[in-house]
């Protein structure tokens, strides 16, 4: 792992943040995100990570995370994985 989850926030989706195509694609696949978790159209999850080098990163994802504050995770690109 290269970081620790310090905060998970559920925030309203910004108006215009999702395109019609993205919304349609989500509906076409049953509205699921990674690991089979349910995605919602009206909110996103903002995850704050404390990186091992001392920096802070904030990642926004469409699906409910499978980890919680305090968990050690690995950030690869924009994907967070619990180890």
For each residue, the residues with C-beta under 8 A, 3 or more apart:
1: 4 72 73 74 83
2: 51 52 74 75
3: 49 50 51 52 57 72 73 74 75
4: 1 49 50 70 71 72 73
5: 8 47 48 49 65 67 68 69 70 71 73 80
6: 48 49 50 56 69
7: 46 47 48 69
8: 5 45 46 47 48 65 68 69
9: 45 46 47 48
10: 43 44 45 46
11: 43 44 45 46
12: 42 43
13: 17 18 41 42 43 44
14: 17
15:
16:
17: 13 14 44
18: 13 22 23 41
19: 22 23
20: 23 24
21: 24 25
22: 18 19 25 26
23: 18 19 20 26 27 41
24: 20 21 27 28
25: 21 22 28 29
26: 22 23 29 31 39 41 62
27: 23 24 30 31
28: 24 25
29: 25 26 32
30: 27
31: 26 27 38 39 40 41
32: 29 36 37 38 39 63
33: 37 38 39 61 62 63 64
34: 37 61 63 79
35: 63 66
36: 32
37: 32 33 34 63 64 66
38: 31 32 33 63 64
39: 26 31 32 33 62 63
40: 31 43 62
41: 13 18 23 26 31
42: 12 13
43: 10 11 12 13 40
44: 10 11 13 17 60 61 62
45: 8 9 10 11 60 61 62 63 64 65
46: 7 8 9 10 11 58 59 60
47: 5 7 8 9 58 59 60 61 65 80
48: 5 6 7 8 9 56 57 58
49: 3 4 5 6 56 57 58 59 73 75 80
50: 3 4 6 54 56
51: 2 3 54 55 56 57 75
52: 2 3
53:
54: 50 51
55: 51
56: 6 48 49 50 51
57: 3 48 49 51 75
58: 46 47 48 49
59: 46 47 49 75 78 80
60: 44 45 46 47
61: 33 34 44 45 47 65 78 80
62: 26 33 39 40 44 45
63: 32 33 34 35 37 38 39 45
64: 33 37 38 45
65: 5 8 45 47 61 68 80
66: 35 37 82
67: 5 71 73 80 82
68: 5 8 65 71
69: 5 6 7 8
70: 4 5
71: 4 5 67 68 82
72: 1 3 4 82 83
73: 1 3 4 5 49 67 80 81 82 83
74: 1 2 3 80 81 83
75: 2 3 49 51 57 59 78 79 80
76: 79 81
77:
78: 59 61 75
79: 34 75 76
80: 5 47 49 59 61 65 67 73 74 75
81: 73 74 76
82: 66 67 71 72 73
83: 1 72 73 74
